[in-house]
Amino acid sequence: MIEPRLSRATPDECAAWGWLALRAAAAAGRNNRPQEARQYHRVATTAASAVGREHTGSFFRHWTTFGPLTVGMKGVEDAMVLGDARTVVRKSSEDAMSPKAWKNTGRPSDDN
C-alpha cells in the first residue's frame, strides 16, 4: 500500500520506504521469522538501489541516512540477531561494506 512507484519516486520517498522495510526486517528477525526478515531486507535493498547512494533527506537531516551501505550494515546486524554467523562473516566482507564503497556511496550516519 505504501510502496512508491520507483520510476517517479523521490529519493526521500524511497528512503522512507526502505527504512520501514529495514525496521520490519529487524522485527521479523527478532520474532523468529527469518524468511519474512529476508523478504523485507530485499525490499530495502531495492529501495537503496533506487536511491543509489547514502541519502540524507529533508526529514532525515538530523536523524540518519539511507542507502546501499546502510542496508548492507543492517543485513549484517539482522544476520547476527538470527544467529547466522556464516552470513555475518560473508556479508561483512562484501563489496558494499568496503572502504571503497564508502567513497562511492557516502558515509552512513553515526547511529548506524
Buried (B, 14 or more C-beta within 10 A) or exposed (E): EEBBEEEEBBBBBBBBBBBBBBEBBBEBBEEEBBEBBBBBBEBBBBBBBBBBBBBBBEEBEEEBBBBBBBBBBBBBBBBBBBEBEEBBEEBBEEEBBEEEBBEBBBBBBEEB
